[in-house]
Amino acid sequence: MIYSYAFLSMTPGPAARQAFIKRLEGRRAFIASLGGEILGYFAPQLGWEASEAALLIRWKNQPDENAMMGLL
């Protein structure tokens, strides 16, 4: 298994985070088709700026970088 974090920078506030989560849910099947599974989305907390977030994905195999261009 391969674990990858995507560190994100977005507009601060709950509206941007909720829109991202909704988009991410819409991409869940695509991520699965590449052999990935979303394990977690981490919103800003202590030590992070309000515009920072992270996404953790577990991959069965090394993901194809060209296919990942449409991930998010």
ROTORPA-260889 format. One record per residue: z, x, y of N, C-alpha, C, O in turn; residue number from 0; residue in three letters. Coordinates in pm, whole numbers. Last residue first. Example, Ala and Ser with C-alpha at 12.3 -4.5 7.8 and 13.67 -1.06 7.14 Angstrom:
! residues 2
<r><n_pz>708</n_pz><n_px>1285</n_px><n_py>-225</n_py><ca_pz>714</ca_pz><ca_px>1367</ca_px><ca_py>-106</ca_py><c_pz>787</c_pz><c_px>1290</c_px><c_py>3</c_py><o_pz>804</o_pz><o_px>1341</o_px><o_py>114</o_py><lumdren>1</lumdren><gumi>SER</gumi></r>
<r><n_pz>780</n_pz><n_px>1319</n_px><n_py>-569</n_py><ca_pz>780</ca_pz><ca_px>1230</ca_px><ca_py>-450</ca_py><c_pz>780</c_pz><c_px>1320</c_px><c_py>-330</c_py><o_pz>846</o_pz><o_px>1424</o_px><o_py>-332</o_py><lumdren>0</lumdren><gumi>ALA</gumi></r>
//
This chain:
! residues 72
<r><n_pz>-864</n_pz><n_px>-871</n_px><n_py>1596</n_py><ca_pz>-790</ca_pz><ca_px>-946</ca_px><ca_py>1695</ca_py><c_pz>-883</c_pz><c_px>-994</c_px><c_py>1803</c_py><o_pz>-839</o_pz><o_px>-1060</o_px><o_py>1898</o_py><lumdren>71</lumdren><gumi>LEU</gumi></r>
<r><n_pz>-1078</n_pz><n_px>-786</n_px><n_py>1416</n_py><ca_pz>-946</ca_pz><ca_px>-827</ca_px><ca_py>1372</ca_py><c_pz>-875</c_pz><c_px>-915</c_px><c_py>1472</c_py><o_pz>-830</o_pz><o_px>-1024</o_px><o_py>1437</o_py><lumdren>70</lumdren><gumi>LEU</gumi></r>
<r><n_pz>-1324</n_pz><n_px>-676</n_px><n_py>1446</n_py><ca_pz>-1311</ca_pz><ca_px>-818</ca_px><ca_py>1475</ca_py><c_pz>-1174</c_pz><c_px>-873</c_px><c_py>1444</c_py><o_pz>-1155</o_pz><o_px>-995</o_px><o_py>1445</o_py><lumdren>69</lumdren><gumi>GLY</gumi></r>
<r><n_pz>-1286</n_pz><n_px>-417</n_px><n_py>1356</n_py><ca_pz>-1320</ca_pz><ca_px>-435</ca_px><ca_py>1498</ca_py><c_pz>-1306</c_pz><c_px>-582</c_px><c_py>1538</c_py><o_pz>-1278</o_pz><o_px>-610</o_px><o_py>1654</o_py><lumdren>68</lumdren><gumi>MET</gumi></r>
<r><n_pz>-1256</n_pz><n_px>-404</n_px><n_py>1084</n_py><ca_pz>-1136</ca_pz><ca_px>-428</ca_px><ca_py>1163</ca_py><c_pz>-1165</c_pz><c_px>-450</c_px><c_py>1311</c_py><o_pz>-1078</o_pz><o_px>-497</o_px><o_py>1384</o_py><lumdren>67</lumdren><gumi>MET</gumi></r>
<r><n_pz>-1502</n_pz><n_px>-326</n_px><n_py>993</n_py><ca_pz>-1464</ca_pz><ca_px>-466</ca_px><ca_py>976</ca_py><c_pz>-1343</c_pz><c_px>-501</c_px><c_py>1062</c_py><o_pz>-1330</o_pz><o_px>-614</o_px><o_py>1109</o_py><lumdren>66</lumdren><gumi>ALA</gumi></r>
<r><n_pz>-1485</n_pz><n_px>-52</n_px><n_py>1057</n_py><ca_pz>-1588</ca_pz><ca_px>-135</ca_px><ca_py>1119</ca_py><c_pz>-1554</c_pz><c_px>-283</c_px><c_py>1109</c_py><o_pz>-1574</o_pz><o_px>-358</o_px><o_py>1204</o_py><lumdren>65</lumdren><gumi>ASN</gumi></r>
<r><n_pz>-1274</n_pz><n_px>37</n_px><n_py>893</n_py><ca_pz>-1257</ca_pz><ca_px>37</ca_px><ca_py>1039</ca_py><c_pz>-1363</c_pz><c_px>-48</c_px><c_py>1109</c_py><o_pz>-1333</o_pz><o_px>-109</o_px><o_py>1211</o_py><lumdren>64</lumdren><gumi>GLU</gumi></r>
<r><n_pz>-1144</n_pz><n_px>-108</n_px><n_py>617</n_py><ca_pz>-1272</ca_pz><ca_px>-64</ca_px><ca_py>672</ca_py><c_pz>-1263</c_pz><c_px>-74</c_px><c_py>825</c_py><o_pz>-1246</o_pz><o_px>-184</o_px><o_py>879</o_py><lumdren>63</lumdren><gumi>ASP</gumi></r>
<r><n_pz>-816</n_pz><n_px>-3</n_px><n_py>510</n_py><ca_pz>-909</ca_pz><ca_px>-100</ca_px><ca_py>567</ca_py><c_pz>-1035</c_pz><c_px>-35</c_px><c_py>623</c_py><o_pz>-1031</o_pz><o_px>78</o_px><o_py>671</o_py><lumdren>62</lumdren><gumi>PRO</gumi></r>
<r><n_pz>-713</n_pz><n_px>117</n_px><n_py>204</n_py><ca_pz>-749</ca_pz><ca_px>160</ca_px><ca_py>339</ca_py><c_pz>-848</c_pz><c_px>61</c_px><c_py>397</c_py><o_pz>-955</o_pz><o_px>42</o_px><o_py>340</o_py><lumdren>61</lumdren><gumi>GLN</gumi></r>
<r><n_pz>-556</n_pz><n_px>-163</n_px><n_py>40</n_py><ca_pz>-633</ca_pz><ca_px>-39</ca_px><ca_py>41</ca_py><c_pz>-658</c_pz><c_px>0</c_px><c_py>186</c_py><o_pz>-627</o_pz><o_px>-75</o_px><o_py>278</o_py><lumdren>60</lumdren><gumi>ASN</gumi></r>
<r><n_pz>-377</n_pz><n_px>-358</n_px><n_py>114</n_py><ca_pz>-385</ca_pz><ca_px>-320</ca_px><ca_py>-27</ca_py><c_pz>-455</c_pz><c_px>-186</c_px><c_py>-42</c_py><o_pz>-418</o_pz><o_px>-104</o_px><o_py>-126</o_py><lumdren>59</lumdren><gumi>LYS</gumi></r>
<r><n_pz>-169</n_pz><n_px>-337</n_px><n_py>402</n_py><ca_pz>-303</ca_pz><ca_px>-334</ca_px><ca_py>344</ca_py><c_pz>-295</c_pz><c_px>-294</c_px><c_py>198</c_py><o_pz>-217</o_pz><o_px>-206</o_px><o_py>160</o_py><lumdren>58</lumdren><gumi>TRP</gumi></r>
<r><n_pz>32</n_pz><n_px>-511</n_px><n_py>626</n_py><ca_pz>29</ca_pz><ca_px>-435</ca_px><ca_py>502</ca_py><c_pz>-109</c_pz><c_px>-450</c_px><c_py>441</c_py><o_pz>-162</o_pz><o_px>-561</o_px><o_py>429</o_py><lumdren>57</lumdren><gumi>ARG</gumi></r>
<r><n_pz>99</n_pz><n_px>-494</n_px><n_py>972</n_py><ca_pz>12</ca_pz><ca_px>-544</ca_px><ca_py>867</ca_py><c_pz>21</c_pz><c_px>-451</c_px><c_py>746</c_py><o_pz>19</o_pz><o_px>-329</o_px><o_py>760</o_py><lumdren>56</lumdren><gumi>ILE</gumi></r>
<r><n_pz>271</n_pz><n_px>-581</n_px><n_py>1259</n_py><ca_pz>278</ca_pz><ca_px>-502</ca_px><ca_py>1137</ca_py><c_pz>193</c_pz><c_px>-569</c_px><c_py>1029</c_py><o_pz>212</o_pz><o_px>-687</o_px><o_py>999</o_py><lumdren>55</lumdren><gumi>LEU</gumi></r>
<r><n_pz>251</n_pz><n_px>-551</n_px><n_py>1604</n_py><ca_pz>207</ca_pz><ca_px>-629</ca_px><ca_py>1490</ca_py><c_pz>210</c_pz><c_px>-537</c_px><c_py>1369</c_py><o_pz>157</o_pz><o_px>-426</o_px><o_py>1375</o_py><lumdren>54</lumdren><gumi>LEU</gumi></r>
<r><n_pz>438</n_pz><n_px>-563</n_px><n_py>1909</n_py><ca_pz>383</ca_pz><ca_px>-490</ca_px><ca_py>1795</ca_py><c_pz>351</c_pz><c_px>-587</c_px><c_py>1683</c_py><o_pz>415</o_pz><o_px>-691</o_px><o_py>1668</o_py><lumdren>53</lumdren><gumi>ALA</gumi></r>
<r><n_pz>443</n_pz><n_px>-542</n_px><n_py>2270</n_py><ca_pz>465</ca_pz><ca_px>-613</ca_px><ca_py>2145</ca_py><c_pz>406</c_pz><c_px>-527</c_px><c_py>2033</c_py><o_pz>333</o_pz><o_px>-432</o_px><o_py>2059</o_py><lumdren>52</lumdren><gumi>ALA</gumi></r>
<r><n_pz>510</n_pz><n_px>-538</n_px><n_py>2625</n_py><ca_pz>487</ca_pz><ca_px>-471</ca_px><ca_py>2497</ca_py><c_pz>516</c_pz><c_px>-563</c_px><c_py>2379</c_py><o_pz>601</o_pz><o_px>-652</o_px><o_py>2387</o_py><lumdren>51</lumdren><gumi>GLU</gumi></r>
<r><n_pz>584</n_pz><n_px>-644</n_px><n_py>2866</n_py><ca_pz>443</ca_pz><ca_px>-656</ca_px><ca_py>2830</ca_py><c_pz>411</c_pz><c_px>-595</c_px><c_py>2693</c_py><o_pz>296</o_pz><o_px>-600</o_px><o_py>2649</o_py><lumdren>50</lumdren><gumi>SER</gumi></r>
<r><n_pz>849</n_pz><n_px>-583</n_px><n_py>2907</n_py><ca_pz>814</ca_pz><ca_px>-723</ca_px><ca_py>2883</ca_py><c_pz>669</c_pz><c_px>-741</c_px><c_py>2839</c_py><o_pz>636</o_pz><o_px>-844</o_px><o_py>2779</o_py><lumdren>49</lumdren><gumi>ALA</gumi></r>
<r><n_pz>929</n_pz><n_px>-281</n_px><n_py>2726</n_py><ca_pz>890</ca_pz><ca_px>-351</ca_px><ca_py>2848</ca_py><c_pz>845</c_pz><c_px>-493</c_px><c_py>2812</c_py><o_pz>808</o_pz><o_px>-519</o_px><o_py>2698</o_py><lumdren>48</lumdren><gumi>GLU</gumi></r>
<r><n_pz>1213</n_pz><n_px>-225</n_px><n_py>2521</n_py><ca_pz>1069</ca_pz><ca_px>-247</ca_px><ca_py>2534</ca_py><c_pz>1043</c_pz><c_px>-313</c_px><c_py>2668</c_py><o_pz>1126</o_pz><o_px>-390</o_px><o_py>2718</o_py><lumdren>47</lumdren><gumi>TRP</gumi></r>
<r><n_pz>1488</n_pz><n_px>-215</n_px><n_py>2521</n_py><ca_pz>1415</ca_pz><ca_px>-89</ca_px><ca_py>2514</ca_py><c_pz>1265</c_pz><c_px>-103</c_px><c_py>2526</c_py><o_pz>1195</o_pz><o_px>-3</o_px><o_py>2541</o_py><lumdren>46</lumdren><gumi>GLY</gumi></r>
<r><n_pz>1534</n_pz><n_px>-525</n_px><n_py>2367</n_py><ca_pz>1597</ca_pz><ca_px>-412</ca_px><ca_py>2435</ca_py><c_pz>1516</c_pz><c_px>-284</c_px><c_py>2414</c_py><o_pz>1481</o_pz><o_px>-250</o_px><o_py>2301</o_py><lumdren>45</lumdren><gumi>LEU</gumi></r>
<r><n_pz>1210</n_pz><n_px>-665</n_px><n_py>2323</n_py><ca_pz>1355</ca_pz><ca_px>-676</ca_px><ca_py>2319</ca_py><c_pz>1412</c_pz><c_px>-556</c_px><c_py>2392</c_py><o_pz>1342</o_pz><o_px>-492</o_px><o_py>2471</o_py><lumdren>44</lumdren><gumi>GLN</gumi></r>
<r><n_pz>899</n_pz><n_px>-829</n_px><n_py>2278</n_py><ca_pz>984</ca_pz><ca_px>-739</ca_px><ca_py>2354</ca_py><c_pz>1132</c_pz><c_px>-771</c_px><c_py>2339</c_py><o_pz>1174</o_pz><o_px>-887</o_px><o_py>2341</o_py><lumdren>43</lumdren><gumi>PRO</gumi></r>
<r><n_pz>821</n_pz><n_px>-912</n_px><n_py>1932</n_py><ca_pz>816</ca_pz><ca_px>-937</ca_px><ca_py>2076</ca_py><c_pz>912</c_pz><c_px>-842</c_px><c_py>2147</c_py><o_pz>998</o_pz><o_px>-781</o_px><o_py>2082</o_py><lumdren>42</lumdren><gumi>ALA</gumi></r>
<r><n_pz>638</n_pz><n_px>-849</n_px><n_py>1654</n_py><ca_pz>761</ca_pz><ca_px>-812</ca_px><ca_py>1721</ca_py><c_pz>744</c_pz><c_px>-823</c_px><c_py>1872</c_py><o_pz>662</o_pz><o_px>-753</o_px><o_py>1932</o_py><lumdren>41</lumdren><gumi>PHE</gumi></r>
<r><n_pz>541</n_pz><n_px>-989</n_px><n_py>1360</n_py><ca_pz>502</ca_pz><ca_px>-976</ca_px><ca_py>1501</ca_py><c_pz>632</c_pz><c_px>-954</c_px><c_py>1576</c_py><o_pz>726</o_pz><o_px>-1033</o_px><o_py>1562</o_py><lumdren>40</lumdren><gumi>TYR</gumi></r>
<r><n_pz>470</n_pz><n_px>-901</n_px><n_py>1020</n_py><ca_pz>557</ca_pz><ca_px>-931</ca_px><ca_py>1132</ca_py><c_pz>491</c_pz><c_px>-912</c_px><c_py>1266</c_py><o_pz>400</o_pz><o_px>-831</o_px><o_py>1284</o_py><lumdren>39</lumdren><gumi>GLY</gumi></r>
<r><n_pz>280</n_pz><n_px>-898</n_px><n_py>819</n_py><ca_pz>422</ca_pz><ca_px>-896</ca_px><ca_py>783</ca_py><c_pz>512</c_pz><c_px>-931</c_px><c_py>899</c_py><o_pz>621</o_pz><o_px>-985</o_px><o_py>879</o_py><lumdren>38</lumdren><gumi>LEU</gumi></r>
<r><n_pz>-26</n_pz><n_px>-1007</n_px><n_py>714</n_py><ca_pz>59</ca_pz><ca_px>-994</ca_px><ca_py>833</ca_py><c_pz>204</c_pz><c_px>-1001</c_px><c_py>789</c_py><o_pz>246</o_pz><o_px>-1099</o_px><o_py>727</o_py><lumdren>37</lumdren><gumi>ILE</gumi></r>
<r><n_pz>-223</n_pz><n_px>-827</n_px><n_py>497</n_py><ca_pz>-123</ca_pz><ca_px>-934</ca_px><ca_py>505</ca_py><c_pz>-36</c_pz><c_px>-909</c_px><c_py>627</c_py><o_pz>21</o_pz><o_px>-800</o_px><o_py>642</o_py><lumdren>36</lumdren><gumi>GLU</gumi></r>
<r><n_pz>-559</n_pz><n_px>-743</n_px><n_py>390</n_py><ca_pz>-438</ca_pz><ca_px>-729</ca_px><ca_py>471</ca_py><c_pz>-348</c_pz><c_px>-850</c_px><c_py>465</c_py><o_pz>-391</o_pz><o_px>-961</o_px><o_py>434</o_py><lumdren>35</lumdren><gumi>GLY</gumi></r>
<r><n_pz>-811</n_pz><n_px>-748</n_px><n_py>286</n_py><ca_pz>-704</ca_pz><ca_px>-692</ca_px><ca_py>204</ca_py><c_pz>-574</c_pz><c_px>-674</c_px><c_py>278</c_py><o_pz>-488</o_pz><o_px>-598</o_px><o_py>234</o_py><lumdren>34</lumdren><gumi>GLY</gumi></r>
<r><n_pz>-994</n_pz><n_px>-882</n_px><n_py>426</n_py><ca_pz>-1003</ca_pz><ca_px>-736</ca_px><ca_py>435</ca_py><c_pz>-896</c_pz><c_px>-668</c_px><c_py>351</c_py><o_pz>-890</o_pz><o_px>-545</o_px><o_py>344</o_py><lumdren>33</lumdren><gumi>LEU</gumi></r>
<r><n_pz>-908</n_pz><n_px>-1137</n_px><n_py>394</n_py><ca_pz>-1036</ca_pz><ca_px>-1101</ca_px><ca_py>331</ca_py><c_pz>-1060</c_pz><c_px>-950</c_px><c_py>335</c_py><o_pz>-1138</o_pz><o_px>-897</o_px><o_py>255</o_py><lumdren>32</lumdren><gumi>SER</gumi></r>
<r><n_pz>-681</n_pz><n_px>-1135</n_px><n_py>554</n_py><ca_pz>-665</ca_pz><ca_px>-1139</ca_px><ca_py>409</ca_py><c_pz>-794</c_pz><c_px>-1098</c_px><c_py>338</c_py><o_pz>-789</o_pz><o_px>-1032</o_px><o_py>234</o_py><lumdren>31</lumdren><gumi>ALA</gumi></r>
<r><n_pz>-807</n_pz><n_px>-1146</n_px><n_py>803</n_py><ca_pz>-726</ca_pz><ca_px>-1029</ca_px><ca_py>769</ca_py><c_pz>-707</c_pz><c_px>-1021</c_px><c_py>618</c_py><o_pz>-715</o_pz><o_px>-913</o_px><o_py>560</o_py><lumdren>30</lumdren><gumi>ILE</gumi></r>
<r><n_pz>-919</n_pz><n_px>-1402</n_px><n_py>781</n_py><ca_pz>-1006</ca_pz><ca_px>-1285</ca_px><ca_py>798</ca_py><c_pz>-931</c_pz><c_px>-1158</c_px><c_py>759</c_py><o_pz>-986</o_pz><o_px>-1072</o_px><o_py>689</o_py><lumdren>29</lumdren><gumi>PHE</gumi></r>
<r><n_pz>-688</n_pz><n_px>-1559</n_px><n_py>766</n_py><ca_pz>-781</ca_pz><ca_px>-1557</ca_px><ca_py>652</ca_py><c_pz>-874</c_pz><c_px>-1436</c_px><c_py>660</c_py><o_pz>-905</o_pz><o_px>-1375</o_px><o_py>558</o_py><lumdren>28</lumdren><gumi>ALA</gumi></r>
<r><n_pz>-574</n_pz><n_px>-1506</n_px><n_py>1026</n_py><ca_pz>-502</ca_pz><ca_px>-1472</ca_px><ca_py>903</ca_py><c_pz>-596</c_pz><c_px>-1463</c_px><c_py>782</c_py><o_pz>-584</o_pz><o_px>-1369</o_px><o_py>704</o_py><lumdren>27</lumdren><gumi>ARG</gumi></r>
<r><n_pz>-674</n_pz><n_px>-1587</n_px><n_py>1265</n_py><ca_pz>-739</ca_pz><ca_px>-1470</ca_px><ca_py>1204</ca_py><c_pz>-676</c_pz><c_px>-1432</c_px><c_py>1070</c_py><o_pz>-720</o_pz><o_px>-1336</o_px><o_py>1006</o_py><lumdren>26</lumdren><gumi>ARG</gumi></r>
<r><n_pz>-511</n_pz><n_px>-1788</n_px><n_py>1352</n_py><ca_pz>-650</ca_pz><ca_px>-1821</ca_px><ca_py>1326</ca_py><c_pz>-727</c_pz><c_px>-1707</c_px><c_py>1257</c_py><o_pz>-832</o_pz><o_px>-1730</o_px><o_py>1199</o_py><lumdren>25</lumdren><gumi>GLY</gumi></r>
<r><n_pz>-284</n_pz><n_px>-1640</n_px><n_py>1403</n_py><ca_pz>-282</ca_pz><ca_px>-1736</ca_px><ca_py>1292</ca_py><c_pz>-424</c_pz><c_px>-1776</c_px><c_py>1254</c_py><o_pz>-453</o_pz><o_px>-1796</o_px><o_py>1137</o_py><lumdren>24</lumdren><gumi>GLU</gumi></r>
<r><n_pz>-373</n_pz><n_px>-1509</n_px><n_py>1636</n_py><ca_pz>-344</ca_pz><ca_px>-1434</ca_px><ca_py>1515</ca_py><c_pz>-342</c_pz><c_px>-1525</c_px><c_py>1392</c_py><o_pz>-395</o_pz><o_px>-1488</o_px><o_py>1288</o_py><lumdren>23</lumdren><gumi>LEU</gumi></r>
<r><n_pz>-381</n_pz><n_px>-1719</n_px><n_py>1818</n_py><ca_pz>-505</ca_pz><ca_px>-1649</ca_px><ca_py>1782</ca_py><c_pz>-487</c_pz><c_px>-1573</c_px><c_py>1651</c_py><o_pz>-576</o_pz><o_px>-1573</o_px><o_py>1565</o_py><lumdren>22</lumdren><gumi>ARG</gumi></r>
<r><n_pz>-106</n_pz><n_px>-1775</n_px><n_py>1827</n_py><ca_pz>-201</ca_pz><ca_px>-1879</ca_px><ca_py>1785</ca_py><c_pz>-333</c_pz><c_px>-1815</c_px><c_py>1741</c_py><o_pz>-390</o_pz><o_px>-1853</o_px><o_py>1639</o_py><lumdren>21</lumdren><gumi>LYS</gumi></r>
<r><n_pz>-10</n_pz><n_px>-1533</n_px><n_py>1927</n_py><ca_pz>32</ca_pz><ca_px>-1578</ca_px><ca_py>1794</ca_py><c_pz>-64</c_pz><c_px>-1685</c_px><c_py>1742</c_py><o_pz>-98</o_pz><o_px>-1684</o_px><o_py>1624</o_py><lumdren>20</lumdren><gumi>ILE</gumi></r>
<r><n_pz>-128</n_pz><n_px>-1538</n_px><n_py>2184</n_py><ca_pz>-162</ca_pz><ca_px>-1432</ca_px><ca_py>2089</ca_py><c_pz>-127</c_pz><c_px>-1475</c_px><c_py>1946</c_py><o_pz>-206</o_pz><o_px>-1455</o_px><o_py>1854</o_py><lumdren>19</lumdren><gumi>PHE</gumi></r>
<r><n_pz>-3</n_pz><n_px>-1759</n_px><n_py>2296</n_py><ca_pz>-149</ca_pz><ca_px>-1760</ca_px><ca_py>2281</ca_py><c_pz>-192</c_pz><c_px>-1654</c_px><c_py>2180</c_py><o_pz>-282</o_pz><o_px>-1678</o_px><o_py>2099</o_py><lumdren>18</lumdren><gumi>ALA</gumi></r>
<r><n_pz>261</n_pz><n_px>-1665</n_px><n_py>2300</n_py><ca_pz>227</ca_pz><ca_px>-1783</ca_px><ca_py>2219</ca_py><c_pz>76</c_pz><c_px>-1791</c_px><c_py>2196</c_py><o_pz>33</o_pz><o_px>-1827</o_px><o_py>2086</o_py><lumdren>17</lumdren><gumi>GLN</gumi></r>
<r><n_pz>235</n_pz><n_px>-1451</n_px><n_py>2482</n_py><ca_pz>278</ca_pz><ca_px>-1426</ca_px><ca_py>2344</ca_py><c_pz>240</c_pz><c_px>-1543</c_px><c_py>2253</c_py><o_pz>192</o_pz><o_px>-1522</o_px><o_py>2142</o_py><lumdren>16</lumdren><gumi>ARG</gumi></r>
<r><n_pz>163</n_pz><n_px>-1589</n_px><n_py>2715</n_py><ca_pz>72</ca_pz><ca_px>-1489</ca_px><ca_py>2659</ca_py><c_pz>107</c_pz><c_px>-1461</c_px><c_py>2513</c_py><o_pz>17</o_pz><o_px>-1448</o_px><o_py>2429</o_py><lumdren>15</lumdren><gumi>ALA</gumi></r>
<r><n_pz>396</n_pz><n_px>-1750</n_px><n_py>2751</n_py><ca_pz>262</ca_pz><ca_px>-1811</ca_px><ca_py>2737</ca_py><c_pz>164</c_pz><c_px>-1714</c_px><c_py>2672</c_py><o_pz>88</o_pz><o_px>-1753</o_px><o_py>2582</o_py><lumdren>14</lumdren><gumi>ALA</gumi></r>
<r><n_pz>623</n_pz><n_px>-1584</n_px><n_py>2792</n_py><ca_pz>604</ca_pz><ca_px>-1653</ca_px><ca_py>2665</ca_py><c_pz>464</c_pz><c_px>-1711</c_px><c_py>2647</c_py><o_pz>417</o_pz><o_px>-1721</o_px><o_py>2533</o_py><lumdren>13</lumdren><gumi>PRO</gumi></r>
<r><n_pz>562</n_pz><n_px>-1261</n_px><n_py>2949</n_py><ca_pz>595</ca_pz><ca_px>-1403</ca_px><ca_py>2948</ca_py><c_pz>559</c_pz><c_px>-1471</c_px><c_py>2818</c_py><o_pz>475</o_pz><o_px>-1423</o_px><o_py>2742</o_py><lumdren>12</lumdren><gumi>GLY</gumi></r>
<r><n_pz>317</n_pz><n_px>-1022</n_px><n_py>3062</n_py><ca_pz>454</ca_pz><ca_px>-1061</ca_px><ca_py>3030</ca_py><c_pz>471</c_pz><c_px>-1214</c_px><c_py>3031</c_py><o_pz>401</o_pz><o_px>-1285</o_px><o_py>3104</o_py><lumdren>11</lumdren><gumi>PRO</gumi></r>
<r><n_pz>9</n_pz><n_px>-962</n_px><n_py>2906</n_py><ca_pz>74</ca_pz><ca_px>-1019</ca_px><ca_py>3022</ca_py><c_pz>217</c_pz><c_px>-1061</c_px><c_py>2984</c_py><o_pz>235</o_pz><o_px>-1129</o_px><o_py>2884</o_py><lumdren>10</lumdren><gumi>THR</gumi></r>
<r><n_pz>33</n_pz><n_px>-680</n_px><n_py>2680</n_py><ca_pz>-19</ca_pz><ca_px>-809</ca_px><ca_py>2724</ca_py><c_pz>55</c_pz><c_px>-856</c_px><c_py>2849</c_py><o_pz>153</o_pz><o_px>-794</o_px><o_py>2891</o_py><lumdren>9</lumdren><gumi>MET</gumi></r>
<r><n_pz>-27</n_pz><n_px>-442</n_px><n_py>2446</n_py><ca_pz>14</ca_pz><ca_px>-459</ca_px><ca_py>2584</ca_py><c_pz>-50</c_pz><c_px>-588</c_px><c_py>2633</c_py><o_pz>-172</o_pz><o_px>-603</o_px><o_py>2628</o_py><lumdren>8</lumdren><gumi>SER</gumi></r>
<r><n_pz>75</n_pz><n_px>-346</n_px><n_py>2118</n_py><ca_pz>-2</ca_pz><ca_px>-428</ca_px><ca_py>2210</ca_py><c_pz>58</c_pz><c_px>-424</c_px><c_py>2349</c_py><o_pz>179</o_pz><o_px>-405</o_px><o_py>2367</o_py><lumdren>7</lumdren><gumi>LEU</gumi></r>
<r><n_pz>24</n_pz><n_px>-161</n_px><n_py>1832</n_py><ca_pz>108</ca_pz><ca_px>-178</ca_px><ca_py>1950</ca_py><c_pz>23</c_pz><c_px>-241</c_px><c_py>2059</c_py><o_pz>-88</o_pz><o_px>-195</o_px><o_py>2089</o_py><lumdren>6</lumdren><gumi>PHE</gumi></r>
<r><n_pz>14</n_pz><n_px>-221</n_px><n_py>1501</n_py><ca_pz>-71</ca_pz><ca_px>-227</ca_px><ca_py>1620</ca_py><c_pz>23</c_pz><c_px>-251</c_px><c_py>1738</c_py><o_pz>94</o_pz><o_px>-352</o_px><o_py>1741</o_py><lumdren>5</lumdren><gumi>ALA</gumi></r>
<r><n_pz>90</n_pz><n_px>-41</n_px><n_py>1213</n_py><ca_pz>140</ca_pz><ca_px>-111</ca_px><ca_py>1331</ca_py><c_pz>31</c_pz><c_px>-110</c_px><c_py>1436</c_py><o_pz>-37</o_pz><o_px>-9</o_px><o_py>1457</o_py><lumdren>4</lumdren><gumi>TYR</gumi></r>
<r><n_pz>38</n_pz><n_px>-61</n_px><n_py>866</n_py><ca_pz>-7</ca_pz><ca_px>-18</ca_px><ca_py>998</ca_py><c_pz>54</c_pz><c_px>-106</c_px><c_py>1105</c_py><o_pz>68</o_pz><o_px>-227</o_px><o_py>1090</o_py><lumdren>3</lumdren><gumi>SER</gumi></r>
<r><n_pz>71</n_pz><n_px>60</n_px><n_py>541</n_py><ca_pz>130</ca_pz><ca_px>-21</ca_px><ca_py>647</ca_py><c_pz>80</c_pz><c_px>31</c_px><c_py>781</c_py><o_pz>79</o_pz><o_px>151</o_px><o_py>806</o_py><lumdren>2</lumdren><gumi>TYR</gumi></r>
<r><n_pz>-66</n_pz><n_px>39</n_px><n_py>225</n_py><ca_pz>-74</ca_pz><ca_px>107</ca_px><ca_py>354</ca_py><c_pz>-17</c_pz><c_px>11</c_px><c_py>459</c_py><o_pz>-55</o_pz><o_px>-106</o_px><o_py>463</o_py><lumdren>1</lumdren><gumi>ILE</gumi></r>
<r><n_pz>0</n_pz><n_px>83</n_px><n_py>-118</n_py><ca_pz>0</ca_pz><ca_px>0</ca_px><ca_py>0</ca_py><c_pz>0</c_pz><c_px>88</c_px><c_py>125</c_py><o_pz>58</o_pz><o_px>196</o_px><o_py>127</o_py><lumdren>0</lumdren><gumi>MET</gumi></r>
//
